[in-house]
């Protein structure tokens, strides 16, 4: 899914994501978790204030952004508990 992304220059001049825009929605990025380079793209893993997880792919040559993965906070918690983690202790 094509998205529009607003970035800012973080510590050391590294690009960080600030906001995502898609489907008429504006998503405020609360945490930049990771970024890495692939063969032809740069990837970013971020979370929003609700805890939802997004992975985006950036084609730096074309300046195109794609949302390649989304996982809701609810699904993250279900997955966490199904793997035997217990946060109640």
MDAnalysis code that builds the backbone (N, CA, C; Angstrom):
import MDAnalysis as mda
import numpy as np

u = mda.Universe.empty(267, n_residues=89, atom_resindex=np.repeat(np.arange(89), 3), trajectory=True)
u.add_TopologyAttr("name", ["N", "CA", "C"] * 89)
u.add_TopologyAttr("resid", np.arange(1, 90))
u.add_TopologyAttr("resname", ["UNK", "UNK", "UNK", "UNK", "UNK", "UNK", "UNK", "UNK", "UNK", "UNK", "UNK", "UNK", "UNK", "UNK", "UNK", "UNK", "UNK", "UNK", "UNK", "UNK", "UNK", "UNK", "UNK", "UNK", "UNK", "UNK", "UNK", "UNK", "UNK", "UNK", "UNK", "UNK", "UNK", "UNK", "UNK", "UNK", "UNK", "UNK", "UNK", "UNK", "UNK", "UNK", "UNK", "UNK", "UNK", "UNK", "UNK", "UNK", "UNK", "UNK", "UNK", "UNK", "UNK", "UNK", "UNK", "UNK", "UNK", "UNK", "UNK", "UNK", "UNK", "UNK", "UNK", "UNK", "UNK", "UNK", "UNK", "UNK", "UNK", "UNK", "UNK", "UNK", "UNK", "UNK", "UNK", "UNK", "UNK", "UNK", "UNK", "UNK", "UNK", "UNK", "UNK", "UNK", "UNK", "UNK", "UNK", "UNK", "UNK"])
u.atoms.positions = np.array([
    [0.847, -1.164, 0.000],
    [0.000, 0.000, 0.000],
    [0.900, 1.237, 0.000],
    [0.634, 2.137, -0.892],
    [1.391, 3.388, -0.968],
    [1.016, 4.287, 0.206],
    [2.032, 4.911, 0.784],
    [1.820, 5.843, 1.893],
    [2.662, 7.083, 1.662],
    [2.254, 8.140, 2.325],
    [3.060, 9.355, 2.357],
    [3.668, 9.423, 3.748],
    [4.918, 9.801, 3.825],
    [5.642, 9.780, 5.094],
    [6.283, 11.137, 5.354],
    [6.169, 11.587, 6.589],
    [6.853, 12.799, 7.037],
    [8.017, 12.354, 7.913],
    [9.211, 12.849, 7.608],
    [10.408, 12.468, 8.356],
    [11.046, 13.685, 9.012],
    [11.991, 13.413, 9.878],
    [12.828, 14.456, 10.461],
    [14.225, 13.877, 10.636],
    [15.185, 14.764, 10.813],
    [16.562, 14.331, 10.988],
    [16.818, 14.073, 12.464],
    [17.105, 12.822, 12.782],
    [17.359, 12.443, 14.162],
    [18.817, 12.623, 14.539],
    [19.171, 12.089, 15.668],
    [20.537, 12.161, 16.187],
    [21.522, 11.581, 15.174],
    [22.567, 12.310, 14.897],
    [23.578, 11.840, 13.949],
    [23.163, 11.968, 12.496],
    [22.080, 12.727, 12.225],
    [21.650, 12.941, 10.851],
    [20.850, 11.793, 10.249],
    [20.420, 10.844, 11.080],
    [19.666, 9.687, 10.603],
    [18.203, 10.067, 10.396],
    [17.628, 9.664, 9.249],
    [16.202, 9.907, 8.989],
    [15.348, 9.124, 9.976],
    [14.367, 9.810, 10.565],
    [13.408, 9.199, 11.474],
    [12.006, 9.530, 10.960],
    [11.065, 8.615, 11.171],
    [9.698, 8.837, 10.719],
    [8.899, 9.571, 11.789],
    [8.117, 10.566, 11.364],
    [7.291, 11.357, 12.270],
    [5.805, 11.029, 12.099],
    [5.335, 10.970, 10.839],
    [3.922, 10.706, 10.564],
    [3.773, 9.868, 9.301],
    [2.693, 9.082, 9.276],
    [2.314, 8.301, 8.098],
    [0.935, 8.761, 7.661],
    [0.713, 8.802, 6.364],
    [-0.589, 9.193, 5.813],
    [-1.019, 8.146, 4.798],
    [-2.170, 7.528, 5.046],
    [-2.746, 6.578, 4.089],
    [-4.221, 6.383, 4.397],
    [-4.975, 6.024, 3.385],
    [-6.423, 5.805, 3.527],
    [-7.128, 6.952, 4.233],
    [-6.684, 8.185, 3.999],
    [-7.298, 9.339, 4.619],
    [-6.987, 9.481, 6.102],
    [-6.029, 8.703, 6.595],
    [-5.676, 8.745, 8.012],
    [-4.290, 9.350, 8.209],
    [-4.112, 9.959, 9.358],
    [-2.817, 10.481, 9.763],
    [-2.391, 9.723, 11.018],
    [-1.240, 9.069, 10.948],
    [-0.732, 8.263, 12.054],
    [0.519, 8.933, 12.602],
    [0.485, 9.287, 13.877],
    [1.644, 9.880, 14.548],
    [2.560, 8.748, 15.015],
    [3.802, 8.779, 14.589],
    [4.777, 7.769, 15.005],
    [5.279, 8.127, 16.400],
    [5.175, 7.187, 17.330],
    [5.650, 7.440, 18.693],
    [7.026, 6.832, 18.945],
    [7.370, 5.763, 18.204],
    [8.666, 5.105, 18.400],
    [9.235, 4.645, 17.072],
    [10.454, 5.052, 16.795],
    [11.216, 4.520, 15.668],
    [12.028, 3.359, 16.236],
    [11.627, 2.133, 15.909],
    [12.218, 0.954, 16.537],
    [13.477, 0.450, 15.838],
    [13.461, 0.483, 14.494],
    [14.576, -0.091, 13.757],
    [14.540, 0.410, 12.327],
    [15.684, 0.348, 11.658],
    [15.746, 0.580, 10.224],
    [16.950, -0.168, 9.679],
    [16.805, -0.625, 8.450],
    [17.869, -1.407, 7.831],
    [17.780, -1.269, 6.317],
    [18.882, -1.595, 5.663],
    [18.953, -1.537, 4.207],
    [18.793, -2.933, 3.629],
    [17.981, -3.031, 2.587],
    [17.870, -4.249, 1.811],
    [18.638, -4.053, 0.518],
    [18.437, -4.955, -0.433],
    [19.154, -4.873, -1.711],
    [18.827, -3.587, -2.468],
    [17.547, -3.256, -2.544],
    [17.128, -2.081, -3.316],
    [16.324, -1.071, -2.514],
    [16.077, -1.358, -1.243],
    [15.191, -0.524, -0.441],
    [15.787, -0.288, 0.935],
    [15.202, 0.669, 1.631],
    [15.496, 0.912, 3.042],
    [14.211, 0.627, 3.800],
    [14.306, -0.041, 4.931],
    [13.139, -0.452, 5.703],
    [13.115, 0.252, 7.051],
    [11.895, 0.548, 7.521],
    [11.691, 1.227, 8.798],
    [10.625, 0.466, 9.584],
    [10.892, 0.238, 10.866],
    [9.935, -0.414, 11.768],
    [9.587, 0.606, 12.846],
    [8.295, 0.953, 12.939],
    [7.841, 1.986, 13.868],
    [6.568, 1.549, 14.590],
    [6.277, 2.250, 15.693],
    [5.021, 2.053, 16.424],
    [4.315, 3.383, 16.547],
    [2.973, 3.316, 16.635],
    [2.199, 4.519, 16.905],
    [1.850, 4.577, 18.388],
    [1.146, 5.621, 18.809],
    [0.817, 5.818, 20.223],
    [-0.084, 4.719, 20.779],
    [-0.840, 4.039, 19.913],
    [-1.711, 2.951, 20.346],
    [-0.983, 1.622, 20.432],
    [0.310, 1.609, 20.077],
    [1.093, 0.379, 20.139],
    [1.054, -0.459, 18.882],
    [0.410, 0.050, 17.823],
    [0.362, -0.683, 16.561],
    [1.731, -0.628, 15.888],
    [2.096, -1.720, 15.228],
    [3.413, -1.866, 14.616],
    [3.301, -1.739, 13.098],
    [4.217, -0.983, 12.488],
    [4.245, -0.765, 11.045],
    [5.651, -1.041, 10.525],
    [5.760, -1.691, 9.377],
    [7.035, -1.811, 8.673],
    [6.828, -1.175, 7.303],
    [7.694, -0.223, 6.980],
    [7.600, 0.509, 5.722],
    [8.860, 0.281, 4.898],
    [8.668, 0.303, 3.577],
    [9.773, 0.156, 2.635],
    [9.908, 1.449, 1.849],
    [11.128, 1.960, 1.779],
    [11.388, 3.215, 1.080],
    [12.303, 2.967, -0.108],
    [11.823, 3.305, -1.288],
    [12.646, 3.280, -2.494],
    [13.254, 4.666, -2.608],
    [14.512, 4.794, -2.185],
    [15.144, 6.107, -2.130],
    [15.336, 6.710, -3.513],
    [15.526, 5.882, -4.538],
    [15.702, 6.381, -5.899],
    [14.444, 7.024, -6.454],
    [13.291, 6.423, -6.138],
    [12.010, 6.943, -6.625],
    [11.278, 7.785, -5.591],
    [11.784, 7.805, -4.370],
    [11.143, 8.514, -3.244],
    [9.745, 7.965, -2.964],
    [9.547, 6.666, -3.200],
    [8.268, 5.993, -2.937],
    [8.312, 5.281, -1.596],
    [7.181, 5.306, -0.893],
    [7.021, 4.611, 0.380],
    [5.889, 3.603, 0.252],
    [6.090, 2.406, 0.804],
    [5.062, 1.366, 0.839],
    [4.946, 0.822, 2.254],
    [3.697, 0.640, 2.699],
    [3.439, -0.058, 3.953],
    [3.454, -1.536, 3.621],
    [4.389, -2.284, 4.196],
    [4.490, -3.702, 3.844],
    [4.022, -4.621, 4.964],
    [3.863, -4.071, 6.188],
    [3.343, -4.876, 7.279],
    [2.683, -3.982, 8.317],
    [1.572, -4.463, 8.846],
    [0.877, -3.798, 9.955],
    [0.456, -4.881, 10.930],
    [0.643, -4.621, 12.226],
    [0.146, -5.527, 13.253],
    [-0.418, -4.683, 14.381],
    [-1.677, -4.938, 14.727],
    [-2.327, -4.162, 15.780],
    [-1.759, -4.520, 17.144],
    [-1.902, -3.627, 18.091],
    [-1.461, -3.868, 19.465],
    [-2.147, -5.111, 20.017],
    [-3.424, -5.274, 19.712],
    [-4.171, -6.438, 20.185],
    [-3.550, -7.734, 19.663],
    [-3.189, -7.762, 18.394],
    [-2.566, -8.958, 17.818],
    [-1.181, -9.196, 18.422],
    [-0.443, -8.122, 18.679],
    [0.874, -8.259, 19.307],
    [0.740, -8.884, 20.693],
    [-0.256, -8.436, 21.456],
    [-0.471, -8.996, 22.799],
    [-0.893, -10.455, 22.729],
    [-1.797, -10.789, 21.797],
    [-2.225, -12.183, 21.628],
    [-1.032, -13.065, 21.304],
    [-0.185, -12.603, 20.391],
    [0.992, -13.362, 19.988],
    [1.942, -13.529, 21.174],
    [2.117, -12.473, 21.936],
    [2.990, -12.496, 23.111],
    [2.515, -13.557, 24.110],
    [1.210, -13.576, 24.391],
    [0.649, -14.523, 25.361],
    [0.617, -15.946, 24.807],
    [0.398, -16.121, 23.521],
    [0.358, -17.464, 22.935],
    [1.731, -18.125, 22.935],
    [2.785, -17.319, 23.082],
    [4.140, -17.873, 23.127],
    [4.563, -18.200, 24.556],
    [3.617, -18.081, 25.497],
    [3.884, -18.486, 26.863],
    [4.398, -17.395, 27.784],
    [4.409, -16.160, 27.337],
    [4.837, -15.060, 28.195],
    [3.682, -14.678, 29.102],
    [3.969, -14.439, 30.374],
    [2.947, -14.050, 31.326],
    [3.385, -12.755, 31.999],
    [2.680, -11.665, 31.679],
    [3.022, -10.359, 32.230],
    [2.422, -10.122, 33.610],
    [1.621, -11.052, 34.128],
    [0.944, -10.827, 35.393],
    [1.846, -11.058, 36.595],
    [2.974, -11.688, 36.411],
    [3.886, -11.987, 37.537],
    [4.685, -10.794, 37.952],
])
